């Protein structure tokens, strides 16, 4: 039962590799994909809800290379 997190407020100098490093400490990470149509947005997929919830709990408001806090939302 996979879960996707929408990540907003990503600085433009960030890339998928940086996000991978941040999100991989939570179990079940499958994929990180930047939204090519929307700047500052990425989608992080976990293979279970527990991992996705842990990531949101641990990284909500995390600042990636700037003073902009990331906004994480679990999608249905």
Secondary structure by P-SEA (a helix, b strand, c coil): cbbbbbbccccccccaaaaaaaacccccccccccccccccbbbbbbccaaaaaaaaaacccccccccbbbbbbbcc
